[in-house]
Amino acid sequence: MHPVKRLKPSRVAAAAILLACAGVGLAQIEGGDRGVAPIDSSGDFEVTGVAVDVAAKTPEAARLGGWRLAQRRGWEKLTRQLGQPGAGVSDGTLDQLVKAIVVEQEQIGPTRYVARLGVLFDRQRVGSLLGIATYAAQSAPMLVIPVQYSGGAGQVFETRTPWQEAWARFRTGNSSIDYVRPAGTGADPLLLNVGQIGRRGRPWWRTIIDQYGASDILIPVVRLNRLWPGGPVTGVFQARYGPDNAYLGGFSLRVPNERGIPALLDAGVQRMDALYQQALRAGVIRADPTLLPPPTPTPTPTPGAEGGTIVESVTVETDAPGGVSSQVIVQFETPDAGALAATEAAVRSVPGVRSATTTSLALGGVSLMRVLYDGDPGALIAGLQARGYQVTGGGGSIRIRRGAPPPAAVPAQPAAPAPAEAVPEG
């Protein structure tokens, strides 16, 4: 029999600490009520705050009449915003233009429907009907890290927060900022937390933003201050940017009680987006060279023994003109396997591409491809643009995406259906 070895008390304590730390690490990435998937970021035109008050014989008829009325009023408001007032269309055409009705608040009675609604219009079809351009240039991809301070504690993705939910509800398609919004699941709580935004080290930040297919960081911060339990709530908002946590601007909003917090945060996201867009137009938000991958080392001449030079180079010798092959990391969106195969085929069709290999696959997100190219990376960018891609970035790391699709044709206007019975507001 082998003698039983007893651990010393100090070793028992150390083992207990290790197990406790392991449990904390697992608790940070498993289980819990966290993670809010962002809504679609398509560029649909959105009109909010459309008030309707409709009466009819049945609740269903009143609701349908209210939605039809919201479509007409939303269309009038949208055309004024686009500088095309008075562009009247039939209800049948509006049914083709409207993608969704968003219920912000509603009350349904036996014969009456009172609501505040939002209307989403298809951008391409609206542009085709009004004869206006619908494509808008956006910034480089920006990783959003929403920080909320409540009760003195700062949180990002450790638990589900109202601030993260507000950013998930925000429709980013109409913004000039290309937001990359993590869902808060998986390793997000470990990589993106309050401690990380206080770090300045570029190498680790570069590793993180590469995981999310971004080029820089946006840090919207809110502090929720309650005067007393159940009383007024004040939100103090700060727009911050980059690994240095630079301050761009701020503002304060207030609601009378806890029930108004979602509306307060939704308004805060809108104001925050306006601050970021203003900073982008002013040139404050721009590419940070310290976050780009390190440049490829250039050949270094070393004195030789007989007065000549020995050239040390890390480039790849090839038979291409110039004899140099460049390595470029390409970020591209992969909603499905078909998009992955199509993008790889398009990149390989560019003259001079020796190989194009997907090194990080994220179906439904942004994947990474390593491209070995004979010649200057600028020629690779030109070749991708000639194939209909929009290219951002430069040097050894670029991001590509397909250009705006051609406007969809609007079908002929059908005869308008009989409208539901409605009464004037008031």
Secondary structure in CASP SS format (residue, H / E / C, confidence):
PFRMAT SS
TARGET T0000
AUTHOR 0000-0000-0000
METHOD secondary structure of the structure
MODEL  1
M C 1.00
H C 1.00
P C 1.00
V C 1.00
K C 1.00
R C 1.00
L C 1.00
K C 1.00
P H 1.00
S H 1.00
R H 1.00
V H 1.00
A H 1.00
A H 1.00
A H 1.00
A H 1.00
I H 1.00
L H 1.00
L H 1.00
A H 1.00
C H 1.00
A H 1.00
G H 1.00
V H 1.00
G H 1.00
L H 1.00
A H 1.00
Q H 1.00
I H 1.00
E C 1.00
G C 1.00
G C 1.00
D C 1.00
R C 1.00
G C 1.00
V C 1.00
A C 1.00
P C 1.00
I C 1.00
D C 1.00
S C 1.00
S C 1.00
G C 1.00
D C 1.00
F E 1.00
E E 1.00
V E 1.00
T E 1.00
G E 1.00
V E 1.00
A E 1.00
V E 1.00
D E 1.00
V E 1.00
A E 1.00
A C 1.00
K C 1.00
T C 1.00
P H 1.00
E H 1.00
A H 1.00
A H 1.00
R H 1.00
L H 1.00
G H 1.00
G H 1.00
W H 1.00
R H 1.00
L H 1.00
A H 1.00
Q H 1.00
R H 1.00
R H 1.00
G H 1.00
W H 1.00
E H 1.00
K H 1.00
L H 1.00
T H 1.00
R H 1.00
Q H 1.00
L C 1.00
G C 1.00
Q C 1.00
P C 1.00
G C 1.00
A C 1.00
G C 1.00
V C 1.00
S C 1.00
D H 1.00
G H 1.00
T H 1.00
L H 1.00
D H 1.00
Q H 1.00
L H 1.00
V E 1.00
K E 1.00
A E 1.00
I E 1.00
V E 1.00
V E 1.00
E E 1.00
Q E 1.00
E E 1.00
Q E 1.00
I E 1.00
G C 1.00
P C 1.00
T C 1.00
R E 1.00
Y E 1.00
V E 1.00
A E 1.00
R E 1.00
L E 1.00
G E 1.00
V E 1.00
L E 1.00
F E 1.00
D C 1.00
R H 1.00
Q H 1.00
R H 1.00
V H 1.00
G H 1.00
S H 1.00
L H 1.00
L H 1.00
G C 1.00
I C 1.00
A C 1.00
T C 1.00
Y C 1.00
A C 1.00
A C 1.00
Q C 1.00
S C 1.00
A C 1.00
P E 1.00
M E 1.00
L E 1.00
V E 1.00
I C 1.00
P C 1.00
V E 1.00
Q E 1.00
Y E 1.00
S E 1.00
G C 1.00
G C 1.00
A E 1.00
G E 1.00
Q E 1.00
V C 1.00
F C 1.00
E C 1.00
T C 1.00
R C 1.00
T C 1.00
P H 1.00
W H 1.00
Q H 1.00
E H 1.00
A H 1.00
W H 1.00
A H 1.00
R H 1.00
F C 1.00
R C 1.00
T C 1.00
G C 1.00
N C 1.00
S C 1.00
S C 1.00
I C 1.00
D E 1.00
Y E 1.00
V E 1.00
R C 1.00
P C 1.00
A C 1.00
G C 1.00
T C 1.00
G C 1.00
A C 1.00
D H 1.00
P H 1.00
L H 1.00
L H 1.00
L C 1.00
N C 1.00
V H 1.00
G H 1.00
Q H 1.00
I H 1.00
G C 1.00
R C 1.00
R C 1.00
G C 1.00
R H 1.00
P H 1.00
W H 1.00
W H 1.00
R H 1.00
T H 1.00
I H 1.00
I H 1.00
D H 1.00
Q H 1.00
Y C 1.00
G C 1.00
A C 1.00
S C 1.00
D E 1.00
I E 1.00
L E 1.00
I E 1.00
P E 1.00
V E 1.00
V E 1.00
R E 1.00
L E 1.00
N E 1.00
R E 1.00
L C 1.00
W C 1.00
P C 1.00
G C 1.00
G C 1.00
P C 1.00
V E 1.00
T E 1.00
G E 1.00
V E 1.00
F E 1.00
Q E 1.00
A E 1.00
R E 1.00
Y E 1.00
G C 1.00
P C 1.00
D C 1.00
N C 1.00
A E 1.00
Y E 1.00
L E 1.00
G E 1.00
G E 1.00
F E 1.00
S E 1.00
L E 1.00
R E 1.00
V E 1.00
P C 1.00
N C 1.00
E H 1.00
R H 1.00
G H 1.00
I H 1.00
P H 1.00
A H 1.00
L H 1.00
L H 1.00
D H 1.00
A H 1.00
G H 1.00
V H 1.00
Q H 1.00
R H 1.00
M H 1.00
D H 1.00
A H 1.00
L H 1.00
Y H 1.00
Q H 1.00
Q H 1.00
A H 1.00
L H 1.00
R H 1.00
A C 1.00
G C 1.00
V C 1.00
I C 1.00
R C 1.00
A C 1.00
D C 1.00
P H 1.00
T H 1.00
L H 1.00
L C 1.00
P C 1.00
P C 1.00
P C 1.00
T C 1.00
P C 1.00
T C 1.00
P C 1.00
T E 1.00
P E 1.00
T E 1.00
P E 1.00
G C 1.00
A C 1.00
E C 1.00
G C 1.00
G C 1.00
T E 1.00
I E 1.00
V E 1.00
E E 1.00
S C 1.00
V C 1.00
T C 1.00
V E 1.00
E E 1.00
T C 1.00
D C 1.00
A C 1.00
P C 1.00
G C 1.00
G C 1.00
V E 1.00
S E 1.00
S E 1.00
Q E 1.00
V E 1.00
I E 1.00
V E 1.00
Q E 1.00
F E 1.00
E E 1.00
T E 1.00
P C 1.00
D C 1.00
A H 1.00
G H 1.00
A H 1.00
L H 1.00
A H 1.00
A H 1.00
T H 1.00
E H 1.00
A H 1.00
A H 1.00
V H 1.00
R H 1.00
S C 1.00
V C 1.00
P C 1.00
G C 1.00
V E 1.00
R E 1.00
S E 1.00
A E 1.00
T E 1.00
T E 1.00
T E 1.00
S E 1.00
L C 1.00
A C 1.00
L C 1.00
G C 1.00
G E 1.00
V E 1.00
S E 1.00
L E 1.00
M E 1.00
R E 1.00
V E 1.00
L E 1.00
Y E 1.00
D E 1.00
G C 1.00
D C 1.00
P H 1.00
G H 1.00
A H 1.00
L H 1.00
I H 1.00
A H 1.00
G H 1.00
L H 1.00
Q H 1.00
A H 1.00
R C 1.00
G C 1.00
Y E 1.00
Q E 1.00
V E 1.00
T E 1.00
G E 1.00
G E 1.00
G C 1.00
G C 1.00
S E 1.00
I E 1.00
R E 1.00
I E 1.00
R E 1.00
R E 1.00
G C 1.00
A C 1.00
P C 1.00
P C 1.00
P C 1.00
A C 1.00
A C 1.00
V C 1.00
P C 1.00
A C 1.00
Q C 1.00
P C 1.00
A C 1.00
A C 1.00
P C 1.00
A C 1.00
P C 1.00
A C 1.00
E C 1.00
A C 1.00
V C 1.00
P C 1.00
E C 1.00
G C 1.00
END
